[in-house]
Structures are given as structure tokens and as C-alpha cells.
Amino acid sequence: MSDNPIQTNRLLMEMEHSIKVLNRDVLNPDIPELTMKGLEPTLRMVAKMRSTYLQAVLELAQASSDKNPSTKQIAELRNTRVCYEELASGAKALETAIKRGYLDVAGSARAA
């Protein structure tokens, strides 16, 4: 590891720039210019899955009453949670790509 913080910082800055350029070069041609209207189905899908997961938690508590949920019930809840988390993670990755300028956004100077 370099003992020279200036060299280290320079390398990190170059790396950050390369990551941005490479991600934009790879992602941008494959994903059309983004609009709120175009993003809404994705956001709605995540919200619906969140609702499904939260409903499952509440229903499980109602059904379980004073006893612990069965292994099968827990497995079903876990599957619902995994689905929700995967969709939420995808939406977050999309948000990150937008924030970092990897994708064109309708109305932005870069998209024009």
C-alpha cells in the first residue's frame, strides 16, 4: 500500500471517474431515457410487494395467536420477504444509477 496519500487520493479519484464512465457506457445504451411515468410501474411493483409482505406479517401474527408460527408459515413469510427485498434492492440500484449519472433522465442536459 502506498505511503503517499496524494498518490492514493489521485488513484481513487481516477478509479471513481473510470467507474462512472464505464457504468454509463455499459448501462446507458441498454436502458431508455427515464421519465417518472416510465419509472412508476417499477415503484408501484415495489410498493405492492411491500404491502404483501407487511400484510403477511400481520396475518401471521393474527393466525398464530399465543403459539409460535409453524416452520411452513415462517418459510412462506421468508419467501415473501426475499421477494420484497429483491425488488426494493433493484429499485435502490436504479436510484443509485440515476444519482450517479449512469442513465439519461428526460429533461436533463445530458439527455438532450
C-alpha positions in Angstrom: 0.0 0.0 0.0 1.3 3.4 -0.9 2.6 5.7 1.9 1.9 8.7 -0.3 -1.6 10.0 0.4 -1.5 12.2 -2.7 -0.9 9.2 -5.0 -3.5 7.2 -3.2 -6.1 10.0 -3.5 -5.2 10.5 -7.2 -5.7 6.8 -7.9 -9.0 6.8 -6.0 -10.2 9.8 -8.0 -9.2 8.2 -11.3 -10.9 5.0 -10.2 -14.1 6.9 -9.3 -14.1 8.6 -12.7 -13.5 5.3 -14.5 -16.3 3.6 -12.6 -18.7 6.4 -13.6 -17.6 6.4 -17.3 -17.7 2.6 -17.6 -21.1 2.3 -15.9 -22.5 5.0 -18.1 -21.0 3.4 -21.2 -22.4 0.0 -20.3 -25.8 0.9 -18.8 -27.0 3.9 -20.8 -27.2 2.2 -24.2 -29.3 -0.6 -22.8 -31.8 1.5 -20.8 -34.0 4.1 -22.5 -34.2 7.6 -21.2 -36.0 7.6 -17.9 -39.2 9.5 -17.0 -41.3 9.5 -13.9 -44.1 7.9 -16.0 -41.8 5.2 -17.1 -40.5 4.6 -13.5 -43.9 4.4 -11.9 -44.7 0.8 -12.7 -41.4 -0.2 -11.1 -42.1 1.9 -8.0 -45.7 0.6 -7.8 -44.5 -3.0 -8.0 -42.1 -2.5 -5.1 -44.9 -0.8 -3.1 -47.3 -3.6 -3.8 -44.7 -6.2 -2.7 -44.0 -4.2 0.5 -47.7 -4.3 1.2 -47.9 -8.0 0.5 -45.0 -8.6 2.9 -46.4 -6.4 5.7 -49.9 -8.0 5.3 -48.3 -11.4 5.6 -46.6 -10.4 8.9 -49.8 -9.1 10.3 -51.8 -12.1 9.2 -49.3 -14.5 10.6 -49.5 -12.7 14.0 -53.3 -12.9 13.9 -53.2 -16.6 12.9 -50.6 -17.6 15.5 -52.3 -16.0 18.5 -50.5 -17.5 21.5 -48.5 -20.1 19.7 -45.3 -19.8 17.6 -45.7 -19.8 13.8 -45.1 -23.2 12.1 -41.9 -23.8 10.1 -44.0 -23.8 7.0 -45.5 -20.4 7.9 -42.1 -19.0 8.6 -40.8 -20.3 5.3 -43.7 -18.7 3.4 -43.0 -15.4 5.2 -39.3 -15.6 4.4 -40.1 -16.2 0.7 -42.3 -13.1 0.7 -39.6 -11.0 2.4 -37.0 -12.2 0.0 -39.2 -11.1 -2.9 -39.8 -7.7 -1.4 -36.1 -7.2 -0.5 -35.1 -8.2 -4.0 -37.5 -5.7 -5.6 -36.5 -3.0 -3.2 -32.9 -3.6 -3.9 -33.5 -3.3 -7.6 -35.3 0.0 -7.2 -32.5 1.2 -5.0 -29.9 0.2 -7.6 -31.9 2.1 -10.2 -32.0 5.2 -7.9 -28.2 5.0 -7.4 -27.6 4.7 -11.2 -29.7 7.8 -11.7 -28.0 9.8 -8.9 -24.6 8.9 -10.3 -25.4 9.9 -13.8 -25.2 6.5 -15.4 -28.6 6.8 -17.0 -30.2 9.6 -19.1 -33.2 11.3 -17.4 -35.8 13.1 -19.6 -35.3 16.8 -19.4 -31.7 16.7 -18.2 -29.0 18.5 -20.2 -27.1 15.2 -20.7 -30.2 13.5 -22.2 -30.7 16.3 -24.7 
